[in-house]
Amino acid sequence: MKKVLIKNAKIVNEGSIIEGDVFIEDGIISEISSSISAKSPELKIIDAEGNYLLPGVIDDQVHFREPGLTHKETIEGGSKAAVAGGITSFIEMPNTQPQTTTIELLEEKFKRAEKTSYANYSFMFGGTNDNLEEIKKIDPKTTAALKLFLGSSTGNMLVDDEKVLEKIFKESPVLIAAHCEDEGTIKKNLQECIDRYGDDIPIELHPKIRSEEACYLSSSKAVALAKKTGARLHVFHISTAKELQLFENKKPLKDKKITAEVCIHHLWFNDKDYVKKGTFIKWNPAVKTEKDQEALLKAVLEDKIDVIATDHAPHTLEEKKNVYTKAPSGGPLVQHALPAMLQFYHQGKISLEKIVEKMCHNPAILFQIEKRGFIREGYKADLVLVDLNAPWSVQPGNILYKCGWSPFEGVTFKSRITHTFVNGNLVYNNFRFAPFVKAERLSFDR
């Protein structure tokens, strides 16, 4: 699509909502105005009919399971579901098989995505106890970040050598994104439960095993190390109220050295939901109390938490139905993340402007992504049209994940994503996809 004119939209961008038109040429936003008139044989005009136009969501934490775990998900399938959910760019994690812990393996992932991804893409490099020399080779202009598991999770890439960890913090050429849970605390809690229950531990004990203490111990150590070394640290998926004291709401965001993220599931679910949902809401870190859930949303509104992401991490139904010790943690979320946040908007809990700030603007700022995350002239035309009054229910027939299930199954969302543009191409239109068009590798202004 060379030229597209979106007319009569309510444009949500940079803290305001304005009514106007957006003109796209060759994948770039070329004009934003209250009214644009254009004629051309190759021009496609889309009447937004007063619906809301948002920047494409940038999801800074997904697991698309390729290579090695493609029975759960693929880059093609995951990115397609993401686009249906208004996510136009993603950053994927390194705990695949093999793990992305060398530059060569990292570039192999980029080659895979180039062939099949519906959304723009980047990948995190994985840190280990013994790959510091490879970490030093990361090109900051072409790679999103360094991922460190400071607590073991799916794939077990635990970095637990404190001397190595300090060297990594000192020498990483890119932002460090960390999964923070204290391994010793979790092991102790888990063993106590196994001694009592065997493998079939009640799922309600998951937030006691992967506890508030485990989260805070690890997060506080990471923050202290970042302050000591001057490293740029982004703490993934905060799940407890206690951890929030570690973060500040300094402005401007680009100057903030230590930042935090919350995920959709920690905002939507709490420990009362384990009775109904069981292992289908088993995540690492665990979904915790209603008090934690409320504190996390408050921290989003007060800017202690900077980014809202998914941690999309699918497993098959068969895997998730196992007893506690054998059921993997994680669930699919990219298709339903933005609709879930828009549900909070309908409930009066958050504004559209704040949703866009946390899901679109801030990931672009924190990762220094070039020309994305905003509706600005000269920027890539990654855009999402949303009808706030078009209810739809999550049912097996409209779930796009390869794993075939969703923790939101049965939920009726009030808002529907009607159009998703990736680099100016209308990739998704009212539950239908256009023929595949290659997306782009993200680049970084560093």
Beta strands, then each sheet from edge to edge (+ up, - down):
strand 1: 3-13
strand 2: 16-25
strand 3: 28-33
strand 4: 43-47
strand 5: 52-55
strand 6: 57-62
strand 7: 87-92
strand 8: 120-126
strand 9: 145-149
strand 10: 176-179
strand 11: 233-235
strand 12: 258-263
strand 13: 307-309
strand 14: 383-387
strand 15: 392-393
strand 16: 412-413
strand 17: 416-422
strand 18: 425-429
strand 19: 432-433
sheet 1: 3+ 2- 1+ 4+
sheet 2: 3+ 2- 1+ 5+ 14- 17+ 18- 19+
sheet 3: 6+ 7+ 8+ 9+ 10+ 11+ 12+ 13+
sheet 4: 15+ 16-
end
